[in-house]
Amino acid sequence: MRIAVVGTGYVGLVTGACFSEMGNHVVCVDIDREKIEGLERGIIPIFEPGLEDMVIRNHKNGNLDFTTSIEDAISDAEVLFIAVGTPMSEDGSADLQYVLAVAEDIGRHISSDLIVVDKSTVPVGTADKVEETIYKGISERLAKAQSPEEKKALESISFSVVSNPEFLKEGAAISDFMKPDRVVIGASDENAMRKMKELYRPFTMNHERFIAMDVRSAELTKYAANAMLATKISFMNEMSQIARRVGADINSVRHGIGSDSRIGYSFIYPGCGYGGSCFPKDVNALNRIAIDAGYEPKIIPAVEAVNANQKLELVRMVTERFGENLVGRRFAIWGLSFKPQTDDMRESPAIVIIEELVRRGAEIRAYDPEAMKHASEFWLRGVEGVEYTKSKYDALDGSDAMLLITEWKEFRSPDFSEMKQRLKEPVIFDGRNQYAKESLERDGFEYHQIGVS
C-alpha cells in the first residue's frame, strides 16, 4: 500500500518505519528540511530503541522515503496519516493548528481518492473539522477551475477521514506498534474501514486486536485510556503521601492491593509523578473537553493536581533532612528523562526537582544515559549551578546525597561501595523505590523512599 505520514516525531516516524517494515511504500513528510536531510543520511532525531536500524534498513531498500513536499506525498498516497504535534494551549485544550494546517494542504493538493487518518491525539470532533477544512480547499479550487475537465476531476475526488489513535509507549514504541494490544479505528465509511483493516492485518493476524467503532468514540478512547492510567498513578502517589504520614510502608500496601486481579500491579508504583508528552497533555485536554461539553469533571483535575504536588515530594524529603536553605549543598541526580529508554524530558519531574533545589541554593551534578543534551540545550538551559557528568558515579563526587529520579536499568544494581566512597554522606533519596531498604541500611546508608516514614 502507498502511505504518506505527515510529521516525523515519535508517532510519525515510528508509524512510517513500522508500516514500511511490512512492505508498504511510505513517504514521511516534515517541513523541517534539516531533519529530513538528516533522516536521509540515517540520523534519527529521537532516541527510541530499534528505530534507527528499522529506518536505515527500509530507507536503503526503498520502502521508506523522506520529503518536505506534502504535495508530492499526497499525489501518490492511498492513505495519509496526520501525525503532527497537538501541544497544550493555555486553557489546557489541544492546539489543533498543525493538524488543520495539514488538512489545508490536503485540500489544496488532493487529486485522487484518499483516506485521511488522524493519528495525532486530538479532541472529539476533530475529524469533522479536518473534513470541513479539506472540503473547503477543494471547493476553492473548484471555484477557480479553468476548464470543464479540471472541474470534473475535482468533483470526482472522494476522501474519508478516519480516527486511529496511537497507544505507543516511549521506549517500547516499536514493540507496541508491531505487536499491538489493540488497533482502534473510528470510521463512518465502510470502504475506509475495510482498507484500514487490510493495512493493519500484518500486525494483528496472530491475535485479533482490531477494534472498529465510530469516529468520535475512537477520538475519546485515547484520552480515556491515558486518563485512566494517569489516575492509577496519582491515586497511588496520594496513598504514598498518606502512608508516610501514618507510619505505613507504601511498598507493602502496593503488594496488598496489586494482588487483587481487579486492580493488578500495573501503574501502581509510587514515584515522583508522571511526565512525558501524553499523560499531562491528555489529562488537561480531557478536562477541557468535558468543560466545553457542559460538564465540570471532578476526578480528572484532581489527577493532575496530585501529580503536580507529587513532583515536589523529593524536594520536601531533602529539605526535611537538610533544611530549607541549601546553600553550600550539592546533590547528585540520577535520571533526567521522564521515563527510561527515552531522551524525552517533556514534563519530567527532574525539571521541577532540579529547579526547586537550585532555587534553594543547591548545586546539582546530573547524569542521564540519553537526556543530558536535551537538558543542557533546552529544558534546563539557563538554570545556574547544574553540571552534567560523564558517568553516574562521577555525579556523586562531593555530593551530600544522591536523588534517583528515572529508573534506568544501569541504576538498578550499582556498586554501593563505590557510591559510599564518592558521596560526602551516604544518603540516598529514591524517587522510584527500587532498592532494598534493609540491605542499604545494614551497609550504613541513610535511605529515604517515597511513601515510607
C-alpha positions as CSV (number, residue, x, y, z in Angstrom):
1,M,0.0,0.0,0.0
2,R,1.2,3.6,-0.7
3,I,1.2,5.6,2.5
4,A,2.1,9.2,3.4
5,V,2.9,10.2,7.0
6,V,3.0,13.9,7.9
7,G,5.2,14.6,10.9
8,T,8.4,12.8,11.9
9,G,8.2,12.9,15.7
10,Y,7.8,9.9,17.9
11,V,4.4,8.9,16.5
12,G,5.0,9.8,12.8
13,L,8.5,8.3,12.5
14,V,7.6,5.1,14.3
15,T,4.4,4.7,12.3
16,G,6.2,5.3,9.0
17,A,9.1,2.9,9.9
18,C,6.8,0.1,11.0
19,F,4.5,0.3,8.0
20,S,7.5,0.2,5.7
21,E,8.8,-2.8,7.6
22,M,5.8,-4.7,6.4
23,G,6.5,-4.0,2.7
24,N,4.4,-0.8,2.2
25,H,5.9,2.1,0.5
26,V,5.9,5.0,2.9
27,V,6.8,8.7,2.5
28,C,7.4,10.6,5.7
29,V,6.8,14.4,5.4
30,D,8.2,17.2,7.5
31,I,8.6,20.9,7.0
32,D,11.9,20.8,8.8
33,R,14.4,20.5,5.9
34,E,17.3,19.8,8.3
35,K,15.5,17.0,9.9
36,I,14.6,15.4,6.6
37,E,18.1,15.7,5.3
38,G,19.3,14.1,8.5
39,L,16.9,11.2,8.1
40,E,18.0,10.6,4.6
41,R,21.6,10.2,6.0
42,G,20.4,7.9,8.7
43,I,20.4,10.5,11.5
44,I,17.5,9.8,13.8
45,P,16.2,12.9,15.7
46,I,14.9,11.0,18.7
47,F,16.1,8.1,20.9
48,E,13.8,5.1,20.6
49,P,15.2,1.5,20.8
50,G,15.2,-0.3,17.5
51,L,14.0,2.7,15.5
52,E,17.4,3.7,13.9
53,D,18.0,0.2,12.4
54,M,14.5,0.0,11.1
55,V,14.6,3.4,9.4
56,I,18.0,2.9,7.8
57,R,17.1,-0.6,6.6
58,N,13.9,0.4,5.0
59,H,15.2,3.6,3.5
60,K,18.0,1.6,1.9
61,N,15.6,-1.0,0.4
62,G,13.3,1.7,-1.0
63,N,10.3,1.2,1.3
64,L,10.8,4.4,3.3
65,D,11.4,7.8,1.8
66,F,11.5,11.4,3.2
67,T,10.4,14.7,1.7
68,T,9.5,18.3,2.7
69,S,6.9,18.4,-0.1
70,I,3.4,17.4,1.1
71,E,2.2,17.9,-2.5
72,D,4.4,15.1,-3.7
73,A,3.5,12.8,-0.9
74,I,-0.3,13.3,-1.4
75,S,-0.1,12.8,-5.1
76,D,0.9,9.1,-4.8
77,A,-0.8,8.1,-1.5
78,E,-3.8,5.9,-0.9
79,V,-3.7,6.6,2.9
80,L,-2.3,9.7,4.6
81,F,-1.6,9.8,8.3
82,I,-1.6,13.1,10.2
83,A,0.9,12.7,12.9
84,V,1.9,16.3,13.8
85,G,2.0,17.8,17.3
86,T,-1.0,18.9,19.3
87,P,0.6,20.9,22.1
88,M,-1.4,22.1,25.1
89,S,-2.9,25.5,24.8
90,E,-3.1,27.9,27.8
91,D,-6.6,26.7,28.7
92,G,-5.5,23.1,28.7
93,S,-7.1,22.2,25.3
94,A,-5.2,20.6,22.5
95,D,-3.9,23.1,19.9
96,L,-5.1,21.9,16.5
97,Q,-3.3,24.5,14.4
98,Y,-0.8,22.0,12.9
99,V,-3.4,19.3,12.3
100,L,-5.7,21.8,10.5
101,A,-2.7,23.2,8.5
102,V,-2.1,19.7,7.2
103,A,-5.8,19.5,6.3
104,E,-5.5,22.8,4.4
105,D,-2.5,21.3,2.4
106,I,-4.6,18.2,1.6
107,G,-7.4,20.4,0.3
108,R,-5.0,22.3,-1.8
109,H,-3.3,19.3,-3.4
110,I,-5.5,16.3,-3.2
111,S,-6.0,14.9,-6.8
112,S,-7.3,11.3,-6.2
113,D,-9.2,9.3,-3.7
114,L,-7.6,9.3,-0.3
115,I,-8.1,8.0,3.3
116,V,-7.0,10.7,5.7
117,V,-6.1,9.3,9.2
118,D,-5.9,11.3,12.3
119,K,-3.0,9.6,14.2
120,S,-2.3,12.6,16.4
121,T,-4.1,12.7,19.7
122,V,-7.0,15.1,19.0
123,P,-10.2,16.1,20.8
124,V,-13.6,14.7,20.0
125,G,-14.9,16.4,16.8
126,T,-11.5,16.9,15.2
127,A,-12.3,14.6,12.3
128,D,-15.3,16.8,11.4
129,K,-13.0,19.9,11.4
130,V,-10.4,18.1,9.2
131,E,-13.1,17.0,6.8
132,E,-14.6,20.6,6.6
133,T,-11.1,22.0,6.0
134,I,-10.4,19.6,3.2
135,Y,-13.8,20.2,1.6
136,K,-13.2,24.0,1.8
137,G,-9.9,23.6,-0.1
138,I,-11.4,21.5,-2.8
139,S,-14.4,24.0,-3.1
140,E,-12.0,26.9,-3.5
141,R,-10.2,25.1,-6.3
142,L,-13.5,24.3,-8.0
143,A,-14.4,27.9,-8.0
144,K,-11.1,28.7,-9.8
145,A,-11.3,25.8,-12.2
146,Q,-10.3,26.9,-15.7
147,S,-11.8,24.1,-17.7
148,P,-14.7,21.6,-17.6
149,E,-12.1,18.8,-17.4
150,E,-10.4,20.3,-14.3
151,K,-13.8,20.8,-12.7
152,K,-14.9,17.3,-13.4
153,A,-11.6,15.9,-12.0
154,L,-12.1,17.9,-8.7
155,E,-15.7,16.8,-8.4
156,S,-14.8,13.2,-8.7
157,I,-12.4,13.2,-5.8
158,S,-13.6,11.1,-2.8
159,F,-11.9,11.1,0.6
160,S,-12.7,9.8,4.1
161,V,-11.4,11.0,7.5
162,V,-10.6,8.2,9.9
163,S,-9.5,8.3,13.6
164,N,-6.7,5.9,14.5
165,P,-5.4,6.9,18.0
166,E,-1.9,5.7,18.9
167,F,-1.1,3.8,22.1
168,L,2.7,3.8,21.9
169,K,4.9,3.8,25.0
170,E,8.1,5.8,24.5
171,G,10.9,3.4,25.0
172,A,8.9,0.5,23.7
173,A,7.2,2.1,20.7
174,I,8.4,-0.3,18.0
175,S,7.3,-3.3,20.0
176,D,3.9,-1.7,20.7
177,F,3.3,-1.0,17.1
178,M,4.5,-4.3,15.8
179,K,2.6,-6.3,18.4
180,P,-0.3,-4.0,19.5
181,D,-2.6,-4.6,22.4
182,R,-5.3,-3.2,20.2
183,V,-5.8,-1.2,17.0
184,V,-8.7,1.3,17.4
185,I,-10.2,2.6,14.2
186,G,-13.1,5.0,14.0
187,A,-14.7,5.4,10.6
188,S,-18.1,6.1,9.1
189,D,-17.2,4.8,5.7
190,E,-17.2,1.0,5.1
191,N,-14.6,1.1,2.4
192,A,-12.2,3.1,4.6
193,M,-12.7,0.7,7.5
194,R,-12.0,-2.2,5.2
195,K,-8.9,-0.5,3.9
196,M,-7.6,0.2,7.4
197,K,-8.2,-3.4,8.4
198,E,-6.2,-4.6,5.4
199,L,-3.4,-2.2,6.3
200,Y,-3.2,-3.4,9.9
201,R,-3.7,-7.1,9.1
202,P,0.0,-8.0,9.3
203,F,0.2,-6.6,12.8
204,T,-3.0,-8.3,14.1
205,M,-3.1,-11.6,12.2
206,N,-1.9,-13.8,15.1
207,H,-4.3,-12.2,17.6
208,E,-7.5,-10.3,16.7
209,R,-6.8,-6.8,18.1
210,F,-8.7,-4.7,15.5
211,I,-11.5,-2.7,17.2
212,A,-13.9,-0.9,14.9
213,M,-16.1,2.0,16.2
214,D,-17.5,5.3,15.2
215,V,-15.1,8.3,14.8
216,R,-16.0,10.2,17.9
217,S,-15.7,7.2,20.2
218,A,-12.2,6.5,18.7
219,E,-11.2,10.1,19.4
220,L,-12.4,9.8,23.0
221,T,-10.8,6.4,23.6
222,K,-7.2,7.7,23.6
223,Y,-8.0,10.4,26.2
224,A,-9.9,7.9,28.3
225,A,-7.1,5.4,28.3
226,N,-4.4,7.8,29.2
227,A,-6.6,9.5,31.9
228,M,-7.3,6.0,33.5
229,L,-3.6,5.2,33.6
230,A,-2.7,8.7,35.0
231,T,-5.5,8.2,37.6
232,K,-3.9,4.9,38.8
233,I,-0.5,6.7,39.2
234,S,-1.9,9.7,41.0
235,F,-4.1,7.5,43.3
236,M,-1.0,5.5,44.3
237,N,1.1,8.6,44.8
238,E,-1.7,10.1,47.0
239,M,-1.7,6.8,49.0
240,S,2.1,7.3,49.4
241,Q,1.6,10.7,51.0
242,I,-0.9,9.2,53.4
243,A,1.4,6.2,54.2
244,R,4.4,8.3,55.0
245,R,2.3,10.4,57.5
246,V,0.7,7.5,59.3
247,G,3.9,5.4,59.5
248,A,2.9,2.8,56.9
249,D,5.1,1.4,54.1
250,I,3.6,2.1,50.6
251,N,5.6,-0.8,49.2
252,S,3.6,-3.3,51.4
253,V,0.4,-1.5,50.5
254,R,1.2,-1.9,46.8
255,H,1.6,-5.7,47.2
256,G,-1.6,-5.9,49.2
257,I,-3.8,-4.2,46.6
258,G,-2.0,-5.3,43.5
259,S,-2.7,-9.0,44.3
260,D,-6.4,-8.2,43.6
261,S,-7.0,-9.2,40.0
262,R,-9.4,-6.3,39.6
263,I,-6.6,-3.8,40.4
264,G,-3.4,-5.5,39.2
265,Y,0.2,-4.3,39.6
266,S,0.5,-2.1,36.5
267,F,0.8,1.7,37.2
268,I,0.5,1.4,41.0
269,Y,4.2,2.0,41.7
270,P,4.7,5.2,43.8
271,G,7.2,7.7,42.5
272,C,8.0,11.3,41.5
273,G,4.9,11.8,39.4
274,Y,4.2,11.2,35.7
275,G,5.6,13.3,32.8
276,G,6.1,12.9,29.1
277,S,4.2,14.1,26.1
278,C,0.9,12.2,26.7
279,F,-0.4,12.0,30.2
280,P,-0.1,15.7,31.3
281,K,-1.4,17.0,28.0
282,D,-4.2,14.4,27.6
283,V,-5.5,14.8,31.1
284,N,-5.7,18.5,30.7
285,A,-7.3,18.2,27.3
286,L,-9.9,15.8,28.5
287,N,-10.7,18.2,31.3
288,R,-11.2,20.9,28.7
289,I,-13.3,18.7,26.5
290,A,-15.6,17.9,29.5
291,I,-16.0,21.6,30.4
292,D,-16.7,22.6,26.8
293,A,-19.4,19.9,26.7
294,G,-21.1,21.5,29.7
295,Y,-19.8,19.1,32.4
296,E,-17.5,20.0,35.3
297,P,-15.3,17.0,36.0
298,K,-14.1,16.2,39.5
299,I,-11.6,13.3,39.1
300,I,-9.7,14.5,36.1
301,P,-8.4,17.8,37.5
302,A,-7.7,16.1,40.8
303,V,-5.4,13.6,39.0
304,E,-3.3,16.4,37.6
305,A,-3.3,18.3,40.8
306,V,-2.0,15.3,42.7
307,N,0.7,14.8,40.1
308,A,1.9,18.3,40.3
309,N,2.2,18.0,44.0
310,Q,4.0,14.7,43.8
311,K,6.8,16.2,41.7
312,L,7.8,18.2,44.8
313,E,7.9,15.2,47.2
314,L,11.6,14.5,46.8
315,V,12.3,18.2,47.4
316,R,10.2,18.0,50.6
317,M,12.2,15.0,51.7
318,V,15.5,16.7,51.0
319,T,14.5,19.9,52.9
320,E,13.3,17.8,55.9
321,R,16.7,16.3,56.0
322,F,19.0,19.2,55.2
323,G,16.8,22.3,55.8
324,E,15.1,24.8,53.5
325,N,18.4,26.7,52.9
326,L,20.5,24.5,50.7
327,V,23.3,27.0,50.1
328,G,26.6,25.1,50.1
329,R,24.9,21.7,49.4
330,R,25.5,19.6,46.4
331,F,23.2,16.8,45.1
332,A,23.7,14.1,42.6
333,I,20.8,13.5,40.2
334,W,20.4,10.1,38.5
335,G,18.0,10.4,35.7
336,L,16.6,13.3,33.8
337,S,14.2,11.9,31.2
338,F,10.6,11.4,32.3
339,K,11.0,7.6,32.0
340,P,13.7,5.1,31.0
341,Q,14.5,4.2,27.4
342,T,13.8,7.7,26.0
343,D,15.6,11.1,25.8
344,D,12.2,12.9,26.2
345,M,12.2,15.4,29.1
346,R,8.7,16.9,28.4
347,E,7.0,17.4,31.8
348,S,9.8,15.4,33.5
349,P,9.7,15.5,37.3
350,A,13.5,16.1,37.1
351,I,12.9,19.6,35.8
352,V,10.8,20.6,38.7
353,I,13.0,18.9,41.3
354,I,16.3,20.5,40.0
355,E,14.7,24.0,39.6
356,E,13.4,23.8,43.2
357,L,16.7,22.6,44.7
358,V,18.7,25.3,42.8
359,R,16.2,27.9,43.9
360,R,17.1,27.0,47.5
361,G,20.8,27.5,46.8
362,A,21.9,23.9,45.9
363,E,24.4,22.8,43.3
364,I,23.5,19.9,41.0
365,R,25.6,17.2,39.4
366,A,23.4,15.3,37.0
367,Y,23.7,12.2,34.9
368,D,21.3,10.5,32.4
369,P,22.3,8.0,29.7
370,E,20.4,9.8,26.9
371,A,18.8,13.1,28.0
372,M,21.7,15.3,29.1
373,K,22.0,17.0,25.7
374,H,18.3,18.0,25.7
375,A,18.6,19.1,29.3
376,S,21.6,21.4,28.8
377,E,20.4,22.8,25.5
378,F,16.8,23.3,26.2
379,W,14.9,22.1,29.3
380,L,17.4,23.3,31.9
381,R,19.2,25.8,29.8
382,G,20.0,28.9,31.9
383,V,19.5,27.1,35.2
384,E,22.6,28.1,37.3
385,G,24.5,25.5,39.3
386,V,23.8,22.4,37.1
387,E,26.8,20.3,36.0
388,Y,26.5,17.3,33.7
389,T,28.8,14.3,34.3
390,K,30.2,11.5,32.1
391,S,29.0,8.7,34.4
392,K,26.6,8.1,37.3
393,Y,29.5,7.7,39.7
394,D,31.1,11.0,38.7
395,A,27.9,12.7,39.7
396,L,28.4,11.5,43.3
397,D,31.7,13.2,43.9
398,G,31.5,15.6,46.7
399,S,27.6,15.4,46.8
400,D,25.7,15.4,50.1
401,A,23.2,12.9,48.7
402,M,22.0,11.1,45.6
403,L,18.5,11.5,44.2
404,L,17.2,8.8,41.9
405,I,14.6,10.2,39.6
406,T,14.5,8.0,36.5
407,E,14.7,4.2,36.8
408,W,17.2,3.4,34.0
409,K,18.4,-0.2,34.1
410,E,22.0,0.9,34.7
411,F,20.8,2.4,38.0
412,R,19.3,-0.8,39.3
413,S,22.3,-2.6,40.6
414,P,25.1,0.0,41.2
415,D,28.3,-0.6,43.1
416,F,27.1,0.7,46.5
417,S,30.7,0.5,47.9
418,E,31.9,3.0,45.3
419,M,28.8,5.1,45.9
420,K,29.6,5.3,49.6
421,Q,33.2,6.3,48.9
422,R,32.3,9.0,46.5
423,L,29.4,10.6,48.3
424,K,30.2,13.1,51.0
425,E,27.5,11.5,53.1
426,P,26.0,8.0,52.3
427,V,22.4,9.4,51.8
428,I,20.0,8.2,49.0
429,F,16.6,9.7,48.2
430,D,15.0,7.0,46.0
431,G,12.2,8.5,43.9
432,R,11.3,5.1,42.4
433,N,11.6,2.8,45.5
434,Q,13.8,0.4,43.6
435,Y,16.5,-0.5,46.2
436,A,16.3,-2.9,49.2
437,K,15.9,-0.8,52.3
438,E,17.2,-3.3,54.9
439,S,20.3,-4.1,52.8
440,L,21.3,-0.5,52.3
441,E,20.7,0.5,56.0
442,R,22.8,-2.5,57.0
443,D,25.6,-1.2,54.8
444,G,25.5,2.1,56.5
445,F,23.4,4.1,54.1
446,E,20.7,6.6,55.1
447,Y,17.9,5.6,52.7
448,H,14.7,7.5,52.0
449,Q,11.8,6.2,50.0
450,I,8.6,7.6,48.6
451,G,5.7,6.8,50.9
452,V,7.8,5.3,53.7
453,S,8.0,7.1,57.0
